[in-house]
Amino acid sequence: MRTIRLRVSVLAMALLALAISMVPMLAQEEEGRPPTGRVAYHFVARLLQGPSGFFVIGYVNFLDGVSAPLFDGASGENKALMTFRSDVFSAAPLFNGNVVVLNWPPTPAPVVKFYLNNSPNGDWNQPDSFSSGQLIGSFSARVGQVVITGFSPTAPSGTTAVVTYSYDWVSTRDFSLGGKMYNLGRLSPGGGTISNYVSAEPVLTTVSGFPGWVALTSAGTSFVTGQRARTEE
């Protein structure tokens, strides 16, 4: 009987010691997560519109938690180390006076892929230049909305558009930048919410491989939403 009590006592002490040792580990893990609502990254982009729908190309110009430069020289699309490109997607219009709303369907949700290119050569007229290099992550853009203001018969393109949507990481991979290892799934756990502005006035451009498409300039921000993403080593 004394032996059984001794074993129970030893087991209880071992479990208590294990619990105590795990507290600082969990605290460190929580401290390493960015708070919900914090800016995850800023980006510069172009929304391309054509007969079959839309797609986006662009680059990241600020990434929270990364101290290394995001440009290989002067800031701009041709020196951006981290770029992205979306699938082509469609959006159904809703009309409300001089405001037009475009919604894309929940399935299939557009997928946006991020790339790290240590020899950047981004060119707005060459969409493929934004989808080259090391694939470091991709997300699925949940139901989004594009709101175009100033729409009228005399200005059918409108004046300004605001795009808002949330996304979930499909996968992320570790990458090296400035001698340090990073992962988009840890810098922005669980994905985020994006808000960006788009000029509804097309820019003069000839997009290689997409005759008849027009390009709209854009810039925006992604905000942290919370949970940890799935990562790939």
N, C-alpha and C positions, 0 to 999 in steps of 0.2 A: 504493500500500500504506500509506504514511504517512497519507494522507487517510482511509482506512477506519479505521485505528487511532484517529485523532483523533476521528472521529465516534462510534466505540464508547465512547471515554473520556468524551466530552461527554454521551452518552446515559446512561451509568452514573452520572455525577455528578448528572444531572437526576433520575434515579430515586431516588438516595440522598437528595437534598434533599427530594423529595416525601414519601418515607417518614418522614423526620425531622419534617417539618411536620405530618404526620398524627398523630403520637404524642400531642402535647398535646390535639388535638381529640378523639381517642378517649378519652383520660383524662378530659376534661371531661364527655364523654357518660356514661361509666361512673359518675363521681362524682354526676351528676345523677339517677341511678336509686336509688330507695329500696332498702335491703337486704331480701332475702328474709326473711319472718317478721315484719317490722315491721308495726305497726298502720296500716292504710290509712284506715279510718274507723270511727266508732261510729254506731249508729242506734237509733231507737225506732220500734216498729212494732206493728201489730195483724194477727193471722192470723184471717181470716174463713173460717168453715166452714159449708157448706150442702149441699143435696141434690146439687149437681153437682161438689162438690170443695172446693178451698181457693183463696184468693188473699191476697196481702199488700199492705198499704199502710203508709206510714211516712215518716219524715224523717231526715236526717243531722244529728247534733248535734256531730260532730267530724270534720274532714277534714284529715289530715296534709299539711303543706305549704301550707295556706291560713291566712293570718293574719287575713283579713277576717271579720267577724261572720257567723254562719250564721243569725241571727235578726233580724228587723226589729222589734226591741224586746225584750220579755221572752221568755225561752225557753219554747217550747211549740209544739204542732202548728199553732196558728193564726198563728204568726209565723215558721214555718220557711221559709227561702228555698229549700232543696233537699229535694225530696220524691221518692218513688218508688212504683211500683205494679207488681204482677206480673200475668201471665196467670192465668186459672183453671186449676188442675191437679188431677189425681187422685193418690191414693196407696194402695197395697195394704197391708193390715195383716198383721203377723206377731205371734204371741202366744208369750210366754215367761214363764209364771207371772204375776206382777204387773207385768210390763213388756210394753208393746206397742210394736212398731216399725212405722213407716209409711215405705215407700219409694216415691218417684215414678219413673216410667220414664225411661230415657235419651232416648227419642224419643217424641213431641216434648218436648224439654226446656222447662220454663217460662222465659219471658223476662221480665226485670225492667227497667223503663224509669225513667230518672232525669230529673227536671225542675228547672229553675231558674225560680222565680216571684218577681219583684221586688215583687209585690203579694200576699203570701201570705194565704190564708184557709182553712188546713187545718181540717177538721172530721171527726172519726172517724165520724160518722154519714153523711158525704157522701164516698164513695170517689173520686168525680170530682175533688174538691178536691185530691187528691194526684197527679193526672195532668193538671194544667193548667200552662201556662207554656211555656218554651223547652225542647225535648227536647235533653238534653246527653249522653246515653249510654244504652246498653242492654247487658245481658249475658244469656247463656244459662246457666241453672243446671244443671250436670251432676248425675248421679245423687245424690240427697240422701237423708238419713235423719232421721226424727223419732222420738226415743225418749221414750216417756211412762212415767214411773215412778209407783208407788203405785196402779196399776190394780187394781180389785177389784169384785166385784158390788155392794158398798155404795158404791163411789166409781168409777162407770164412766168418769168423765172423767179420773181420775187426779189427780195433784197438780202435777207439774212435767214439762215437756217440754224436750228439748234438740234443736235442729235444727243439722245440720252438712252442708255441701256446698261444692264448689268451683265456680267459674264462669269463663267466658271472655267477654271483651268482644266483642259483636257489632259495635258501632261506638261511637265517642265523637266529640264535637265541642268545639271551643274555646268557652269562655264567659268572660264578664267578671264579676268579683266584687271589690268594693272597689277598683276602678280597675286591677286586674291581670287578665291573661289566664291561664286555667287549662285543663286538659284531664284528664279522669278517667283516660284511657289512659296519661298520663305520670305522674300521681300514684300510680297503682297499675298498673304495666305488666303486661299479659298477663292481668289479672283478679285473682282472689284466692281465699281460702278463708274461709268464714263459719262462725261458731259463735254461736248465740244461744239464750237461754232463753225459754220460753213458759209462762205460767201456764195450767194446764189448767182453771182455773175461769173460766167465761165471765163477761164483764162485761155489765151491763144496758145494752142499746143497741138502737136501731132503725135499721138500715142502710138508707138510701134506695135503692130499686130492688132490694133483695135480701131480700124477706120470708122469715122463717123462718131466716135465717142468724144465727149467733152469732159474737161477737168474743172473741178471746183476746189478752191483752196480752203484749208481747214487747219485748226489747231485746237487742242483740248487737254483734259486732265483726267486721270484715273484715280479713284479714291479706294482705300482699303475697306473691305467689308467684313473680314473676320476669320473664318475657319481656315485650317491648314489645307493646302492642296496636296494631291498625289504627286510625288516626285520620282524621277528615274535617275539612278546613279550612272 
